[in-house]
Amino acid sequence: MAFRIRNNYEADVALTYLYMNKTKLSKIEQQLATGLRIVRAADDATDLFIADYLKHTYVGLQRGTLNAQYGLAAARTVDDALGKIYDILVKIKDKIVEAANAHTEDERKQAQQQINEYVRNIAQIVKQTEFDGKKLLHGDYYEVHFGSHMNQYLVMNANSKFGSALTISAKAGSTETKGSVIEFNQSVLAGFDFLANSGGSYHITIAKVEKASTGSKIVIKTFSINVIAGSNNSAYSTTIQKSLENVEYLMTAIDKIRGYYAGIENKLQNIIENNQIMVDNLKEGESLVRNVDYASAFTEFRKTQIITQANIAALAQANQIPQLVQQLMR
């Protein structure tokens, strides 16, 4: 064994490993103090990228879930309003049937006056039915961005290109001798149930209706409700029967539209539940990548601590070698 005092190899080696183990020990202490396996990017840049991606994805999904809940509330608001309109249409039908059995014009006028008032009620419901500033029965659409990334949205009450949405227009007759009119306007909306006119007969159909060249909205059907028109009993009967037919089509149309919103509600409910499941899984994934395993970290900490103490002892012994040289010089 050579004795050198200018270069103490054993002390240098011990010092190098002491520095390495002290650095490792410091890193483990930071992990135990923070609960994170990746405290800074230098710890593991690749896993940091994965953990950050998982985090911003589930954070976006949490907001998307809240957006979907707003959309669900909007759909239910419209559904409830349509249910009320349907109830009013039932009352209108009752008045039409009553007028059909009336034998004097005064009785029919009284029925028409009440029908007109019912139509005003429908117009008021259409006007008041809104959510977050959107009048969903009067030409507005409602966009629900339910996901964490781009193009993860659902457009309620409009086509995929945000075309003009469903519009219900109810106009009551100004006098007891004038009938009321209810209109349905709608642009292209794939899968929506339209009221269409085919060969002179009106029926419910699933169709894709193109936009009219004269405007952005299409009048699918104008329903007249009038139990007064006509100058004789035959004309009264024809008008009443047509009004009865119209109100029944309106009731069917409302049911169809409610069916559309029922599908929207179910879809949003499924989205909310799926988002919540995804958030739970993404959080777990991020935790596995980012957070420290305390059992493993404490085991590593104790091992590194013992090795560090051994390094210190070895360094102390290595520093005794130059003193042996002094003994040789005596």
Phi and psi in degrees as a GROMACS rama.xvg file:
@    title "Ramachandran Plot"
@    xaxis  label "Phi"
@    yaxis  label "Psi"
@TYPE xy
-81.8751  148.819  ALA-2
-114.752  116.789  PHE-3
-128.381  144.646  ARG-4
-112.433  -20.9  ILE-5
-75.575  -33.8401  ARG-6
-131.156  115.854  ASN-7
-102.567  90.8065  ASN-8
-60.1051  -46.2048  TYR-9
-60.2846  -40.0276  GLU-10
-69.5626  -37.6095  ALA-11
-63.6482  -45.3015  ASP-12
-62.2154  -45.79  VAL-13
-61.1891  -39.6575  ALA-14
-66.9455  -39.8407  LEU-15
-61.2021  -48.3111  THR-16
-70.0153  -30.3204  TYR-17
-63.7066  -43.0329  LEU-18
-62.0953  -44.5647  TYR-19
-62.4786  -46.005  MET-20
-71.7507  -32.8742  ASN-21
-66.2589  -38.9968  LYS-22
-64.0115  -43.3536  THR-23
-63.7903  -41.6553  LYS-24
-63.1746  -40.5677  LEU-25
-63.3034  -39.9843  SER-26
-64.0592  -43.1327  LYS-27
-65.0319  -38.547  ILE-28
-61.654  -39.7426  GLU-29
-63.6982  -40.7673  GLN-30
-62.8843  -43.469  GLN-31
-67.5807  -33.6904  LEU-32
-74.3606  -35.3769  ALA-33
-97.2099  -21.7519  THR-34
81.1998  7.30476  GLY-35
-110.77  137.208  LEU-36
-78.391  -33.4131  ARG-37
-110.615  97.8886  ILE-38
-82.3893  -39.2487  VAL-39
-138.637  165.197  ARG-40
-57.4999  -33.3452  ALA-41
-63.9043  -20.6648  ALA-42
-67.0196  -42.3809  ASP-43
-170.552  91.8113  ASP-44
-64.4054  -37.8157  ALA-45
-65.1606  -49.7305  THR-46
-67.0216  -30.9348  ASP-47
-62.79  -41.504  LEU-48
-61.6941  -43.9872  PHE-49
-63.6257  -45.125  ILE-50
-63.8579  -42.5218  ALA-51
-65.1368  -38.8207  ASP-52
-62.123  -46.5286  TYR-53
-60.877  -39.0306  LEU-54
-66.9093  -50.3927  LYS-55
-70.0597  -21.8845  HIS-56
-70.1378  -48.0016  THR-57
-73.9351  -28.3277  TYR-58
-63.6063  -43.3246  VAL-59
-63.0455  -38.4248  GLY-60
-65.9111  -35.7056  LEU-61
-62.6067  -42.3224  GLN-62
-68.8755  -38.8594  ARG-63
-61.5667  -36.8006  GLY-64
-63.7541  -41.4566  THR-65
-63.7845  -40.6419  LEU-66
-60.8843  -42.0466  ASN-67
-64.3592  -35.591  ALA-68
-66.3047  -37.7687  GLN-69
-62.9335  -43.834  TYR-70
-61.8313  -39.0157  GLY-71
-63.1272  -40.9647  LEU-72
-64.2612  -38.5317  ALA-73
-64.045  -45.104  ALA-74
-62.7556  -40.3112  ALA-75
-69.2025  -33.2087  ARG-76
-61.3081  -45.7826  THR-77
-66.5768  -42.1188  VAL-78
-60.3477  -43.5732  ASP-79
-63.7022  -39.6576  ASP-80
-65.7006  -41.8911  ALA-81
-64.2395  -36.6935  LEU-82
-61.9155  -39.2506  GLY-83
-67.6643  -39.9088  LYS-84
-61.564  -40.8023  ILE-85
-60.558  -44.0133  TYR-86
-59.8548  -38.5125  ASP-87
-67.9202  -38.4863  ILE-88
-62.7348  -35.1393  LEU-89
-61.7003  -40.2886  VAL-90
-67.4941  -37.8328  LYS-91
-63.2384  -43.7651  ILE-92
-59.9502  -40.4093  LYS-93
-59.1394  -40.7704  ASP-94
-69.5692  -36.5791  LYS-95
-64.2463  -44.4578  ILE-96
-63.3208  -37.9088  VAL-97
-62.5859  -42.8156  GLU-98
-66.7932  -30.0083  ALA-99
-63.1099  -24.7219  ALA-100
-103.829  6.08008  ASN-101
-77.3291  146.685  ALA-102
-113.67  -1.63652  HIS-103
-130.425  155.358  THR-104
-67.3151  -32.2202  GLU-105
-62.2499  -38.9362  ASP-106
-65.0084  -41.3906  GLU-107
-66.8344  -37.2544  ARG-108
-61.8544  -41.7612  LYS-109
-62.3213  -42.367  GLN-110
-64.3224  -42.2101  ALA-111
-63.9627  -39.4605  GLN-112
-61.1867  -42.4045  GLN-113
-69.3255  -38.009  GLN-114
-61.1135  -44.9565  ILE-115
-59.1492  -38.0918  ASN-116
-67.6613  -38.9371  GLU-117
-61.4016  -41.3631  TYR-118
-65.0567  -36.6792  VAL-119
-61.5104  -37.4226  ARG-120
-62.9238  -41.1632  ASN-121
-63.0088  -44.2773  ILE-122
-59.6927  -38.6878  ALA-123
-67.2374  -40.3092  GLN-124
-63.2692  -44.2788  ILE-125
-59.124  -42.829  VAL-126
-66.7797  -38.679  LYS-127
-86.4557  -16.6642  GLN-128
-77.1708  102.915  THR-129
-148.427  159.777  GLU-130
-144.067  122.511  PHE-131
53.964  40.8672  ASP-132
82.9641  -0.965857  GLY-133
-99.918  123.954  LYS-134
-90.6672  94.0166  LYS-135
-78.4619  -5.56656  LEU-136
-108.966  7.14945  LEU-137
-140.471  49.0306  HIS-138
95.4813  2.6276  GLY-139
-103.188  149.329  ASP-140
-106.187  166.894  TYR-141
-134.598  118.654  TYR-142
-95.0839  132.8  GLU-143
-118.904  107.997  VAL-144
-90.9283  97.6272  HIS-145
-95.4981  -10.4084  PHE-146
-103.962  -176.866  GLY-147
-97.5469  -14.3728  SER-148
-120.953  176.527  HIS-149
-66.5249  154.155  MET-150
64.2806  21.3799  ASN-151
-108.779  74.5827  GLN-152
-143.754  162.418  TYR-153
-128.234  131.842  LEU-154
-104.875  118.808  VAL-155
-91.1741  127.517  MET-156
74.8998  24.9693  ASN-157
-156.603  169.434  ALA-158
-79.517  176.513  ASN-159
-66.4502  -18.6849  SER-160
-100.475  18.4625  LYS-161
60.6146  42.6672  PHE-162
-72.5242  178.266  GLY-163
-62.5002  141.789  SER-164
-97.7208  178.439  ALA-165
-55.7448  134.005  LEU-166
-131.7  124.826  THR-167
-106.962  126.21  ILE-168
-120.411  121.221  SER-169
-117.981  117.973  ALA-170
-122.214  115.167  LYS-171
-83.2142  148.83  ALA-172
-63.1655  141.955  GLY-173
-75.7278  -21.996  SER-174
-132.524  172.091  THR-175
-71.2444  -10.6383  GLU-176
-102.605  -0.00612382  THR-177
-111.313  138.588  LYS-178
-79.4471  168.026  GLY-179
-101.761  159.166  SER-180
-131.404  135.15  VAL-181
-123.225  128.959  ILE-182
-118.72  148.164  GLU-183
-116.88  122.883  PHE-184
-116.121  140.591  ASN-185
-161.835  136.785  GLN-186
-95.0384  -166.814  SER-187
-60.5403  126.482  VAL-188
-149.586  96.1903  LEU-189
-57.4772  131.383  ALA-190
84.2074  -4.26197  GLY-191
-83.0967  147.255  PHE-192
-86.9773  117.361  ASP-193
-102.175  158.684  PHE-194
-97.086  118.596  LEU-195
-124.458  157.454  ALA-196
-109.143  117.628  ASN-197
-131.423  113.906  SER-198
63.8019  28.9924  GLY-199
88.87  -11.8868  GLY-200
-108.159  142.776  SER-201
-100.088  135.699  TYR-202
-154.14  166.661  HIS-203
-89.0387  133.789  ILE-204
-149.662  156.683  THR-205
-96.764  115.555  ILE-206
-146.262  164.583  ALA-207
-111.451  106.8  LYS-208
-98.0197  124.098  VAL-209
-78.6586  157.194  GLU-210
-66.9343  144.527  LYS-211
-72.3973  147.387  ALA-212
-71.6946  -17.7888  SER-213
-91.961  -5.80381  THR-214
-175.843  176.085  GLY-215
-85.9574  -7.30158  SER-216
-121.469  155.767  LYS-217
-121.27  131.638  ILE-218
-83.8129  104.03  VAL-219
-71.5849  -42.6663  ILE-220
-162.18  133.913  LYS-221
-102.896  118.935  THR-222
-100.931  116.863  PHE-223
-94.2101  135.526  SER-224
-123.478  105.158  ILE-225
-147.978  120.642  ASN-226
-111.047  13.9516  VAL-227
-107.519  -38.8419  ILE-228
-53.6835  145.979  ALA-229
113.601  154.185  GLY-230
-111.142  -1.78003  SER-231
-146.605  174.792  ASN-232
-61.822  -34.2015  ASN-233
-65.3331  -43.4493  SER-234
-66.2199  -40.971  ALA-235
-57.0406  -47.9223  TYR-236
-61.0078  -43.221  SER-237
-63.4867  -44.7919  THR-238
-64.5745  -43.4366  THR-239
-65.165  -42.4742  ILE-240
-63.7744  -38.9547  GLN-241
-67.329  -39.8429  LYS-242
-64.4384  -38.139  SER-243
-64.1195  -41.6378  LEU-244
-62.4407  -43.531  GLU-245
-62.4585  -45.3102  ASN-246
-67.411  -31.5555  VAL-247
-68.3592  -38.6459  GLU-248
-63.4283  -39.0988  TYR-249
-62.3536  -42.4838  LEU-250
-64.1724  -41.1463  MET-251
-64.7502  -40.0427  THR-252
-62.579  -43.1658  ALA-253
-61.2799  -41.5849  ILE-254
-61.5321  -39.8247  ASP-255
-64.7306  -43.1392  LYS-256
-66.2782  -38.9807  ILE-257
-64.2156  -33.3621  ARG-258
-63.4079  -39.0963  GLY-259
-61.5782  -45.636  TYR-260
-70.553  -28.775  TYR-261
-62.8306  -40.3752  ALA-262
-63.8597  -39.6517  GLY-263
-62.196  -44.8226  ILE-264
-61.5347  -45.2992  GLU-265
-63.8381  -40.6662  ASN-266
-63.5259  -44.9836  LYS-267
-66.1092  -37.7876  LEU-268
-63.2609  -41.6407  GLN-269
-65.4597  -38.4504  ASN-270
-62.4518  -44.8308  ILE-271
-59.7916  -46.8355  ILE-272
-65.2396  -41.8273  GLU-273
-65.962  -40.4284  ASN-274
-59.9323  -42.6282  ASN-275
-63.8875  -39.4753  GLN-276
-64.9475  -43.3133  ILE-277
-63.1173  -40.8816  MET-278
-60.6327  -45.2141  VAL-279
-59.8477  -44.5628  ASP-280
-69.36  -38.8328  ASN-281
-67.2858  -39.3359  LEU-282
-61.9494  -41.6483  LYS-283
-64.7896  -41.2397  GLU-284
-62.3446  -43.2833  GLY-285
-63.9937  -39.255  GLU-286
-63.3191  -40.4706  SER-287
-63.7194  -35.7931  LEU-288
-82.5099  -43.5111  VAL-289
-92.5592  -39.089  ARG-290
-85.1476  154.072  ASN-291
-83.6902  144.672  VAL-292
-88.065  106.795  ASP-293
-63.9614  -35.3594  TYR-294
-63.1606  -46.3675  ALA-295
-67.769  -40.8458  SER-296
-65.9647  -40.8019  ALA-297
-66.7659  -37.057  PHE-298
-62.5886  -45.4375  THR-299
-66.1322  -37.0324  GLU-300
-62.1303  -47.4279  PHE-301
-64.8201  -40.7011  ARG-302
-63.9359  -46.0391  LYS-303
-67.0814  -35.6955  THR-304
-63.1262  -43.0996  GLN-305
-65.5339  -43.177  ILE-306
-62.719  -39.6042  ILE-307
-63.0995  -42.5924  THR-308
-62.8839  -37.6389  GLN-309
-66.7115  -37.7573  ALA-310
-60.5008  -41.2118  ASN-311
-64.5523  -42.1047  ILE-312
-64.0712  -41.535  ALA-313
-65.2479  -39.4926  ALA-314
-64.0858  -39.7335  LEU-315
-62.8365  -40.8734  ALA-316
-67.1993  -39.4615  GLN-317
-65.1814  -31.8903  ALA-318
-73.8482  -11.1248  ASN-319
-80.8294  -15.3193  GLN-320
-61.5404  -46.5636  ILE-321
-58.2215  -30.031  PRO-322
-67.0616  -29.8036  GLN-323
-64.7346  -33.571  LEU-324
-64.9401  -39.1903  VAL-325
-61.0572  -37.3094  GLN-326
-65.7857  -34.3775  GLN-327
-68.337  -28.1025  LEU-328
-82.7846  -7.09768  MET-329
